[in-house]
Amino acid sequence: MRSSFVWTVVLCVFAFPSFGQSSVPRQSPPPPTTDINPPMADGDEARSRLTSEMAKKAAKERVAALKHDTDKLLKLSVELKQSVDKSDENVLSLDVIKKAEEIEKLARSVKEKMKGPN
């Protein structure tokens, strides 16, 4: 008789899995939202806008500096050409060497500015 009681309990447990559990209804998880990005809070939106405006301003300033430096580079190159044309094959003036060094330094600066703020 005892084994039939055990089988009855086992049968009830497996046949009725909710047997012995509380009757609290299960809640299903909320359906997934179709919006990939959650809505931004006002602070996040303002910060994003400010960051974007700062990046645009920095880019404009970089382009303006590049234009200024390339204009100066062109001017120095023309001056160097004129100085070299005035000198003969035996003598190069100190001014020519200084202009060449200034052009080299300015050219490196322009190159770095063109690479951007990486």
C-alpha positions as CSV (number, residue, x, y, z in Angstrom):
1,M,0.0,0.0,0.0
2,R,2.8,2.3,0.8
3,S,4.3,2.1,-2.7
4,S,1.0,2.9,-4.4
5,F,0.8,6.0,-2.2
6,V,4.3,7.1,-3.3
7,W,3.3,6.5,-7.0
8,T,0.2,8.5,-6.5
9,V,2.2,11.5,-5.1
10,V,4.8,11.2,-7.9
11,L,2.0,11.0,-10.5
12,C,0.3,14.1,-9.1
13,V,3.6,16.0,-9.0
14,F,4.3,15.3,-12.7
15,A,0.8,15.3,-14.0
16,F,-0.1,18.5,-12.3
17,P,3.0,20.7,-12.2
18,S,1.2,23.5,-10.5
19,F,0.1,21.3,-7.7
20,G,1.5,22.7,-4.5
21,Q,2.6,26.0,-6.0
22,S,1.0,29.3,-5.0
23,S,-1.7,30.7,-7.2
24,V,0.1,34.0,-8.0
25,P,-0.4,34.7,-11.7
26,R,2.7,34.9,-13.8
27,Q,3.4,38.1,-15.6
28,S,4.8,37.9,-19.1
29,P,7.7,40.1,-19.9
30,P,6.8,43.4,-21.7
31,P,6.9,43.2,-25.5
32,P,10.1,44.4,-27.0
33,T,10.0,48.0,-28.2
34,T,10.6,48.7,-31.8
35,D,12.6,51.9,-31.0
36,I,16.3,51.0,-31.1
37,N,17.4,54.2,-29.4
38,P,15.6,55.2,-26.2
39,P,14.2,58.7,-26.2
40,M,16.9,61.2,-25.0
41,A,16.3,63.2,-22.0
42,D,16.4,67.0,-22.4
43,G,19.9,67.2,-20.8
44,D,21.3,64.5,-23.1
45,E,19.8,66.2,-26.1
46,A,21.3,69.6,-25.1
47,R,24.7,68.0,-24.4
48,S,24.6,66.3,-27.8
49,R,23.7,69.5,-29.5
50,L,26.4,71.5,-27.7
51,T,29.0,68.9,-28.5
52,S,28.0,69.0,-32.2
53,E,28.2,72.8,-32.3
54,M,31.6,72.7,-30.7
55,A,32.9,70.2,-33.2
56,K,31.6,72.3,-36.1
57,K,33.2,75.4,-34.6
58,A,36.5,73.6,-34.1
59,A,36.4,72.3,-37.7
60,K,35.8,75.9,-39.1
61,E,38.6,77.3,-37.0
62,R,41.0,74.5,-38.3
63,V,40.0,75.3,-41.9
64,A,40.6,79.0,-41.3
65,A,44.0,78.3,-39.8
66,L,44.9,76.0,-42.7
67,K,43.9,78.7,-45.2
68,H,46.0,81.3,-43.3
69,D,49.0,79.0,-43.1
70,T,48.9,77.9,-46.7
71,D,48.7,81.6,-47.8
72,K,51.7,82.3,-45.7
73,L,53.4,79.2,-47.1
74,L,52.8,80.4,-50.7
75,K,54.1,83.9,-49.8
76,L,57.3,82.5,-48.3
77,S,57.8,80.2,-51.2
78,V,57.6,83.1,-53.7
79,E,60.0,85.1,-51.5
80,L,62.4,82.1,-51.4
81,K,62.3,81.7,-55.2
82,Q,63.0,85.4,-55.6
83,S,65.9,85.3,-53.2
84,V,67.4,82.2,-54.9
85,D,67.0,83.9,-58.3
86,K,69.0,86.9,-57.1
87,S,71.8,84.9,-55.7
88,D,74.6,83.3,-57.8
89,E,75.9,79.7,-57.8
90,N,78.6,80.5,-55.3
91,V,76.7,82.4,-52.6
92,L,73.4,81.7,-50.9
93,S,72.4,84.2,-48.3
94,L,71.5,83.5,-44.7
95,D,68.0,84.9,-45.5
96,V,67.5,82.0,-48.0
97,I,68.4,79.4,-45.4
98,K,66.1,81.0,-42.8
99,K,63.2,81.2,-45.3
100,A,63.7,77.5,-46.2
101,E,63.6,76.5,-42.5
102,E,60.5,78.6,-41.9
103,I,58.8,77.0,-44.9
104,E,59.7,73.6,-43.6
105,K,58.3,74.3,-40.2
106,L,55.1,75.8,-41.6
107,A,54.7,72.9,-44.0
108,R,54.9,70.4,-41.1
109,S,52.3,72.4,-39.2
110,V,50.0,72.4,-42.2
111,K,50.4,68.7,-42.5
112,E,49.5,68.1,-38.9
113,K,46.4,70.4,-39.1
114,M,45.2,68.5,-42.2
115,K,45.3,65.2,-40.3
116,G,42.8,66.6,-37.9
117,P,42.3,66.2,-34.2
118,N,42.9,62.5,-34.1
